[in-house]
Amino acid sequence: MSKVFSGVEKVSLCVSQVQQEVGKVTEGVKNVSFGVERVVGEVDRVANEVTKVTTGVKEISTGVEKVTSGVKEVSTGVNNVTSGVKEVSTGVNNVTTGVEKVAEGVTKVTDEITNVTTGVAKVVSSLDNITDKVDQELKIRRTKPTK
């Protein structure tokens, strides 16, 4: 019986060794499972960070679009101001030209008034001469005896 016992002991010892190995493998599987859980947790954390970065990039893109739109509006405003300044400049030039023409007209009128004044002075002088001659003629006639 000793041989049977020793066979059972050997089987028991083998079973015990197998149990120990299964325990080690189970512990290894638990460690691997825990490691996988940690990796999955890290992947989730990284995915959340990627989502945050993506959201940030979208917000930046929206901001850039708004700034671009604002810049376009400012550019349009500057173009409108430039156009308005050109129109005002043209208007000022037209007014200046009109004032110059009025000044030329005033100069011509002034020259004509000078000419008329000179002419009136000549007429007055001529009238004075005529008056003097008429007066002299009248004096001569008054002083001559009448027949």
NORQUIBEL-V281657 format. One record per residue. N is the residue number from 1. RES is the residue in one small letter. D_CENTER is the distance of its C-alpha to the mean C-alpha in Angstrom with 1 decimal. Layout:
N	RES	D_CENTER
N	RES	D_CENTER
This chain:
1	m	106.1
2	s	104.7
3	k	103.2
4	v	101.6
5	f	100.3
6	s	99.0
7	g	97.2
8	v	95.7
9	e	94.7
10	k	93.0
11	v	91.3
12	s	90.3
13	l	89.1
14	c	87.1
15	v	85.6
16	s	84.8
17	q	83.1
18	v	81.2
19	q	80.2
20	q	78.9
21	e	77.0
22	v	75.6
23	g	74.6
24	k	72.9
25	v	71.1
26	t	70.2
27	e	68.8
28	g	66.9
29	v	65.5
30	k	64.5
31	n	62.8
32	v	61.1
33	s	60.1
34	f	58.7
35	g	56.9
36	v	55.4
37	e	54.4
38	r	52.6
39	v	50.9
40	v	49.8
41	g	48.6
42	e	46.6
43	v	45.2
44	d	44.2
45	r	42.5
46	v	40.7
47	a	39.7
48	n	38.3
49	e	36.3
50	v	35.0
51	t	34.1
52	k	32.2
53	v	30.4
54	t	29.6
55	t	28.3
56	g	26.2
57	v	24.8
58	k	24.0
59	e	22.2
60	i	20.2
61	s	19.5
62	t	18.4
63	g	16.1
64	v	14.6
65	e	14.3
66	k	12.6
67	v	10.1
68	t	9.7
69	s	9.4
70	g	6.8
71	v	4.7
72	k	6.1
73	e	5.6
74	v	2.0
75	s	3.8
76	t	6.6
77	g	6.2
78	v	6.1
79	n	8.8
80	n	10.5
81	v	10.7
82	t	12.0
83	s	14.4
84	g	15.5
85	v	16.2
86	k	18.2
87	e	20.1
88	v	20.9
89	s	22.0
90	t	24.2
91	g	25.6
92	v	26.4
93	n	28.1
94	n	30.0
95	v	31.1
96	t	32.1
97	t	34.1
98	g	35.7
99	v	36.6
100	e	38.1
101	k	40.2
102	v	41.3
103	a	42.3
104	e	44.2
105	g	45.9
106	v	46.7
107	t	48.2
108	k	50.3
109	v	51.4
110	t	52.3
111	d	54.3
112	e	56.0
113	i	56.9
114	t	58.3
115	n	60.3
116	v	61.5
117	t	62.4
118	t	64.2
119	g	66.0
120	v	66.9
121	a	68.2
122	k	70.3
123	v	71.5
124	v	72.4
125	s	74.2
126	s	76.0
127	l	76.9
128	d	78.2
129	n	80.3
130	i	81.5
131	t	82.3
132	d	84.1
133	k	86.1
134	v	86.9
135	d	87.9
136	q	90.2
137	e	91.6
138	l	92.2
139	k	93.9
140	i	96.1
141	r	97.1
142	r	97.9
143	t	99.9
144	k	102.0
145	p	104.9
146	t	104.7
147	k	107.6
